[in-house]
């Protein structure tokens, strides 16, 4: 046989070479396919027998982890059935479903070229829904901004069900344009089920002072708000308008408490997240800010002390964000304890800050809040109950704590009578270990404890309590990894007869209304303006007959100055007070944990100097003609 020529020409030799190459390639593929094993899996719920959404982790015979979606790199999400082609040999499978369901593991020997059927049954360690406790995550981003991984609503919905979340609230941005409340509801409502409600919300206010990531005022998430104001305005648009993100230096500046007022007016509740998070990194080069190779990039809630004194204008804060942020979480707990120790009854919450468009970021519910709700579940009820402190926050372990049968957030008289704090606790279903320790804390400090053996996955105990003074208690459960497996109950309160919740601190404003050109004082008035996001609502009016005087106003209002013949001007006792702005935006995480910071701000609110420099308004043409006829134009 003649050798096949490599020359180009009449075509036959090259066609023959191509044909042989294709045959060889197809034969190789066929041989490879013939060697593959096929695994067909079915996962059912023990109680109902129904197919169960879950997370499946398969490590094949070559040691490779099977991943389907770049948003999740710890396995794949499954609706209850899957079929996978795998290398033959020893294969490990692990199935999980949130915190309440026990993980199941199997090792199989998959034969080449054959199908293997596998049915797994998942058993709940505890069903908290039946006890009135509902777990959810209200701080997850469909599109955080990186957009390095494609995301769709179907994958988000499957993820929420696989994580056994009763509700998942999906924050900005989204894959719909324009992202109106109605458009989002049209995507999320059909994908919701009785056991998994999908809803939109925002990480808002998400506010960097003048777009400077080194001066973050703090981020919040919200729950249960309506999407349209009474006037029909889009709340999504309003909240985004009132928040300045990275580099948005040209945006008008709003305080967090102004966005919080909008959320409350819409029936929602609002909570500060990752209050002590910051890191060192490079930033700048946009928005008029120079490039800095190493600076403090902040997510810290530095406006929180001001919002606390002025209200509080928010409902609670995350004491847990992720198990991997142990130092920041410890400081968040210290901050919560500090606030409670000074009489502010605020909810303890947790959220994941999951970001579906980041590689491996699609993990909502890795940290979640459980809320006790009476009667039928609804998101509005969850918002109200969470704001009332009927919660526990967790990275895995589960607990039900009651004081004389009442959930966290309850308050009893400190009259020396005996009360019983009962606790049931369970290790996370995916935790290979058990409960290491259960602690009762009084005023944020260890008080009593019950030790686990590190193997048992449940623990039940009671504590007898007697109080003659104002105090608060909470329960903390630690799993096998005390840094990453933590549950923390909301607070139980004892109130002495002299207990009174702290009154909102008012701003004492020394005001002057002056002509911008001459500097002379102008008789005029100051009107209190309460902003709900960027929308202002007029309140009390103060008359300054001499153009100057001291007035006492809520620390959350702005003041609009008006004088005859001059254009009105509105100033903020916070944002137009350089001293307070410097104090707030310059706070470090350690300052948040020091009550002296709060006292410093209280003192600064006690003396605020505002000068309203009003410019003359141009006279209407008709007015000018009239003055000319009267010969008075020269007197202007």
Long-range contacts (C-beta under 8 A, 24 or more apart in sequence): 33-85, 34-112, 34-113, 35-87, 35-88, 35-112, 35-113, 36-85, 36-86, 36-87, 36-88, 36-112, 36-113, 37-85, 37-86, 37-87, 37-88, 37-89, 37-91, 37-110, 37-111, 37-112, 37-113, 37-114, 37-115, 37-116, 38-83, 38-84, 38-85, 38-86, 38-114, 38-115, 38-116, 39-82, 39-83, 39-84, 39-86, 39-91, 39-108, 39-110, 39-115, 39-116, 39-118, 40-81, 40-82, 40-83, 40-115, 40-116, 40-117, 40-118, 41-78, 41-81, 41-82, 41-83, 41-84, 41-93, 41-118, 41-119, 41-120, 42-80, 42-81, 42-117, 42-118, 42-119, 42-120, 43-78, 43-80, 43-81, 43-95, 43-119, 43-120, 43-121, 43-122, 44-80, 44-119, 44-120, 44-121, 44-122, 45-121, 45-122, 46-121, 46-122, 46-123, 46-124, 47-124, 47-127, 50-80, 51-79, 51-80, 51-81, 52-80, 52-97, 52-122, 53-77, 53-78, 53-79, 53-80, 53-97, 53-158, 53-161, 53-162, 54-78, 54-80, 54-95, 54-96, 54-97, 54-101, 54-122, 54-162, 55-95, 55-96, 55-97, 55-162, 55-163, 56-82, 56-93, 56-94, 56-95, 57-93, 57-94, 57-95, 57-96, 58-84, 58-86, 58-91, 58-92, 58-93, 59-91, 59-92, 60-86, 60-87, 60-89, 60-91, 61-86, 61-87, 61-88, 61-89, 61-90, 61-91, 61-110, 62-87, 62-89, 69-149, 69-155, 69-362, 70-148, 70-149, 70-150, 70-359, 70-360, 71-149, 71-151, 71-155, 71-356, 71-357, 71-358, 71-359, 71-360, 71-361, 71-362, 72-159, 72-360, 72-362, 72-363, 73-359, 73-360, 74-360, 74-363, 77-155, 77-158, 77-159, 77-162, 78-162, 79-158, 79-161, 86-110, 88-112, 88-113, 93-118, 93-120, 95-120, 95-122, 96-429, 96-430, 97-122, 97-162, 97-163, 97-164, 97-429, 98-135, 98-162, 98-163, 98-164, 98-165, 98-365, 98-429, 99-135, 99-164, 99-368, 99-394, 99-396, 99-397, 99-398, 99-428, 99-429, 99-430, 100-124, 100-125, 100-126, 100-127, 100-128, 100-135, 100-164, 100-398, 100-426, 100-429, 101-125, 101-164, 101-429, 102-429, 103-429, 103-430, 103-432, 124-429, 125-398, 125-426, 125-427, 125-429, 125-457, 125-458, 126-398, 126-426, 126-458, 128-370, 128-398, 128-400, 129-166, 129-195, 129-377, 131-400, 132-372, 132-373, 132-374, 133-370, 133-371, 133-372, 133-373, 133-392, 133-400, 134-166, 134-167, 134-370, 134-371, 134-373, 134-377, 134-382, 135-164, 135-165, 135-166, 135-365, 135-368, 135-369, 135-370, 136-165, 136-166, 136-167, 136-168, 136-169, 136-365, 136-368, 136-369, 136-371, 136-382, 137-165, 137-167, 137-168, 137-169, 137-351, 137-352, 137-354, 137-364, 137-365, 137-367, 137-368, 137-369, 138-167, 138-169, 138-201, 138-221, 138-222, 138-223, 138-271, 138-351, 138-369, 139-169, 139-171, 139-203, 139-221, 139-273, 139-318, 139-351, 139-352, 139-353, 139-354, 140-168, 140-169, 140-170, 140-171, 140-351, 140-352, 140-353, 140-354, 140-355, 140-356, 140-364, 141-170, 141-171, 141-172, 141-173, 141-203, 141-353, 141-354, 141-355, 141-356, 141-357, 142-170, 142-171, 142-172, 142-173, 142-174, 142-175, 142-356, 142-357, 143-172, 143-173, 143-174, 143-175, 143-356, 143-357, 144-173, 144-355, 144-356, 144-357, 144-358, 144-361, 145-173, 145-357, 146-355, 146-357, 146-358, 147-357, 148-357, 148-358, 148-359, 149-356, 149-357, 149-358, 149-359, 149-361, 149-362, 150-357, 151-175, 151-356, 151-357, 151-362, 153-187, 153-188, 153-191, 154-191, 155-356, 155-362, 156-191, 156-198, 156-356, 156-362, 157-188, 157-191, 157-192, 157-196, 157-198, 159-356, 159-362, 159-364, 160-196, 160-198, 160-364, 160-365, 161-193, 161-195, 161-196, 163-363, 163-364, 163-365, 164-365, 165-196, 165-364, 165-365, 165-368, 166-195, 166-196, 166-197, 166-377, 167-196, 167-197, 167-198, 167-199, 167-379, 167-382, 168-196, 168-197, 168-198, 168-199, 168-364, 168-365, 169-199, 169-200, 169-201, 169-221, 169-223, 170-198, 170-199, 170-200, 170-201, 171-200, 171-201, 171-202, 171-203, 171-204, 171-221, 172-202, 172-203, 172-204, 172-236, 172-240, 174-200, 179-236, 180-227, 180-234, 180-236, 181-227, 181-228, 181-234, 181-235, 181-236, 182-227, 184-227, 185-227, 197-377, 197-379, 199-379, 200-227, 200-236, 201-225, 202-236, 202-239, 202-240, 203-273, 204-239, 204-240, 204-242, 204-243, 204-259, 204-263, 205-239, 205-242, 205-243, 205-254, 205-256, 205-258, 205-259, 205-260, 206-243, 206-245, 207-243, 207-244, 207-254, 207-256, 207-259, 207-303, 208-244, 208-245, 208-246, 208-248, 209-244, 209-253, 209-581, 209-585, 210-244, 210-249, 210-251, 210-253, 211-244, 211-245, 211-246, 211-247, 211-248, 211-249, 211-250, 211-251, 211-287, 211-289, 212-249, 212-289, 212-585, 213-246, 213-283, 213-297, 213-298, 214-283, 214-295, 214-296, 214-297, 214-298, 215-298, 215-302, 215-585, 215-586, 216-298, 216-299, 216-300, 216-302, 217-255, 217-256, 217-301, 217-302, 217-303, 217-584, 217-585, 218-256, 218-272, 218-275, 218-299, 218-300, 218-301, 218-302, 218-303, 218-304, 219-272, 219-273, 219-274, 219-299, 219-301, 220-256, 220-259, 220-260, 220-270, 220-271, 220-272, 220-273, 220-314, 221-270, 221-271, 221-273, 221-351, 222-263, 222-268, 222-269, 222-270, 222-271, 223-268, 223-269, 223-270, 223-271, 223-379, 223-382, 223-383, 223-386, 224-267, 224-268, 224-269, 224-379, 224-380, 224-382, 224-383, 224-384, 225-263, 225-266, 225-267, 225-268, 225-383, 226-266, 226-267, 226-268, 227-266, 229-265, 229-266, 229-532, 229-535, 233-535, 235-262, 235-266, 235-533, 238-262, 238-532, 238-533, 238-534, 238-535, 239-263, 239-533, 241-533, 241-534, 242-531, 242-533, 242-534, 246-286, 246-287, 247-286, 247-287, 247-289, 248-287, 249-287, 249-288, 249-289, 250-287, 252-534, 253-575, 254-531, 254-533, 254-534, 254-575, 255-303, 255-556, 255-572, 255-574, 255-575, 256-303, 256-307, 256-313, 256-314, 257-303, 257-306, 257-307, 257-310, 257-311, 257-313, 257-314, 257-556, 258-531, 258-532, 258-533, 258-534, 258-556, 259-533, 260-307, 260-313, 260-314, 261-313, 261-530, 261-531, 261-532, 261-533, 261-556, 262-532, 262-533, 262-535, 265-532, 267-380, 267-383, 268-383, 269-315, 269-316, 269-383, 269-384, 269-386, 269-387, 270-314, 270-315, 271-314, 271-315, 271-316, 271-317, 271-318, 271-347, 271-349, 271-351, 271-386, 272-301, 272-304, 272-314, 272-316, 272-317, 272-318, 273-301, 273-317, 273-318, 273-321, 273-351, 273-353, 274-299, 274-301, 274-318, 274-321, 274-325, 274-328, 274-332, 274-353, 275-300, 275-301, 275-304, 275-317, 275-318, 275-331, 275-332, 275-335, 275-592, 276-300, 276-301, 276-328, 276-331, 276-332, 276-335, 276-589, 276-592, 277-321, 277-325, 277-328, 278-589, 300-587, 300-589, 300-592, 301-592, 302-584, 302-585, 302-586, 302-587, 302-592, 303-584, 304-335, 304-592, 305-584, 305-587, 305-592, 305-597, 305-598, 305-601, 306-555, 306-574, 306-580, 306-584, 306-601, 308-339, 308-344, 308-598, 309-504, 309-505, 309-555, 309-598, 309-601, 309-602, 309-605, 310-504, 310-505, 310-554, 310-555, 310-556, 311-504, 311-556, 312-344, 312-346, 313-556, 314-346, 315-346, 315-347, 315-386, 315-387, 316-346, 316-347, 316-348, 316-349, 316-386, 316-387, 316-389, 316-391, 317-346, 317-347, 317-348, 317-349, 318-349, 318-350, 318-351, 318-393, 319-348, 319-349, 319-350, 319-393, 319-488, 320-350, 320-367, 320-393, 320-394, 320-395, 320-486, 320-488, 321-350, 321-351, 321-352, 321-353, 321-367, 322-352, 322-353, 322-366, 322-367, 322-395, 323-366, 323-367, 323-395, 323-396, 323-481, 323-483, 323-484, 323-485, 323-486, 324-484, 326-483, 326-484, 328-589, 329-486, 331-589, 331-592, 331-593, 333-444, 333-488, 334-444, 334-593, 335-592, 335-593, 336-444, 337-443, 337-444, 338-444, 338-593, 338-595, 340-443, 340-444, 340-472, 340-491, 341-443, 341-444, 341-472, 342-502, 342-595, 342-598, 343-470, 343-499, 343-500, 343-501, 343-502, 344-501, 344-502, 345-389, 345-409, 345-411, 345-491, 345-493, 345-501, 346-389, 347-386, 347-387, 347-388, 347-389, 347-391, 347-409, 347-490, 348-389, 348-391, 348-392, 348-393, 348-408, 348-474, 348-488, 348-489, 348-490, 348-491, 349-386, 349-391, 349-393, 350-393, 350-394, 350-395, 366-395, 367-393, 367-394, 367-395, 368-393, 368-394, 369-393, 370-394, 370-398, 372-407, 372-408, 385-409, 389-490, 389-491, 390-490, 391-489, 391-490, 392-475, 392-487, 392-488, 392-489, 392-490, 393-487, 393-488, 394-428, 394-486, 394-487, 394-488, 395-484, 395-485, 395-486, 395-487, 396-427, 396-428, 396-430, 396-431, 396-479, 396-484, 396-485, 396-486, 396-487, 397-425, 397-426, 397-427, 397-428, 397-431, 397-435, 397-477, 397-478, 397-479, 397-485, 397-486, 397-487, 398-425, 398-426, 398-427, 398-428, 398-477, 398-487, 399-423, 399-424, 399-425, 399-426, 399-475, 399-477, 399-487, 399-489, 400-424, 400-425, 401-474, 401-475, 401-489, 401-492, 403-465, 403-473, 403-492, 406-492, 407-490, 408-474, 408-489, 408-490, 408-491, 408-492, 409-490, 409-491, 409-492, 409-493, 410-492, 410-493, 411-492, 411-493, 411-494, 411-495, 412-467, 412-492, 412-493, 412-494, 412-495, 413-494, 413-495, 413-497, 414-467, 414-468, 414-469, 414-470, 414-471, 414-494, 414-495, 414-496, 414-499, 415-468, 416-466, 416-467, 416-468, 417-466, 418-464, 418-465, 418-466, 419-464, 419-465, 419-466, 420-462, 420-463, 420-464, 420-465, 421-462, 421-463, 421-464, 421-465, 421-473, 421-475, 421-492, 422-460, 422-461, 422-462, 423-450, 423-459, 423-460, 423-461, 423-462, 423-463, 423-475, 424-458, 424-459, 424-460, 425-458, 425-459, 425-460, 425-475, 425-477, 425-487, 426-457, 426-458, 426-459, 427-456, 427-457, 427-458, 427-479, 427-480, 427-485, 428-479, 428-485, 431-457, 431-479, 431-480, 431-481, 431-485, 432-480, 433-479, 433-480, 433-481, 434-479, 434-480, 435-459, 435-477, 435-478, 435-479, 436-478, 436-479, 436-480, 436-482, 437-477, 437-478, 437-482, 438-475, 438-476, 438-477, 438-478, 439-475, 439-476, 439-477, 439-478, 440-473, 440-474, 440-475, 441-473, 441-474, 441-475, 441-476, 442-471, 442-472, 442-473, 443-471, 443-472, 447-473, 454-480, 465-494, 467-494, 468-496, 469-494, 469-496, 470-494, 470-495, 470-496, 470-498, 470-499, 504-554, 504-555, 505-555, 505-602, 505-605, 506-552, 506-553, 506-554, 506-555, 506-605, 507-552, 507-553, 507-554, 507-555, 507-557, 507-573, 507-605, 507-608, 508-550, 508-551, 508-552, 508-605, 508-606, 508-607, 508-608, 509-550, 509-551, 509-552, 509-553, 509-559, 509-573, 509-608, 509-609, 509-610, 510-548, 510-549, 510-550, 510-607, 510-608, 510-609, 510-610, 511-544, 511-548, 511-549, 511-550, 511-551, 511-559, 511-561, 511-610, 511-611, 511-612, 512-547, 512-548, 512-610, 512-611, 512-612, 513-544, 513-547, 513-548, 513-561, 513-563, 513-612, 513-614, 514-547, 514-611, 514-612, 514-613, 514-614, 515-566, 515-613, 515-614, 515-616, 516-613, 516-614, 516-615, 516-616, 517-615, 517-616, 520-547, 521-546, 521-547, 521-548, 522-547, 522-563, 522-564, 522-566, 522-614, 523-547, 523-563, 523-564, 524-561, 524-562, 524-563, 524-564, 524-566, 524-612, 524-614, 525-561, 525-562, 525-563, 526-551, 526-559, 526-560, 526-561, 526-562, 526-612, 527-559, 527-560, 527-562, 528-553, 528-554, 528-557, 528-558, 528-559, 529-557, 529-558, 529-559, 529-560, 529-570, 530-554, 530-556, 530-557, 530-558, 531-558, 536-570, 555-605, 559-610, 559-612, 561-612, 561-614, 563-614, 565-616, 565-617, 566-614, 566-615, 566-616, 566-617, 567-614, 567-615, 567-616, 567-617, 568-614, 569-612, 569-613, 569-614, 571-610, 571-612, 573-605, 573-608, 573-610, 576-610, 577-604, 577-608, 577-609, 577-610, 579-604, 580-604, 580-605, 580-608
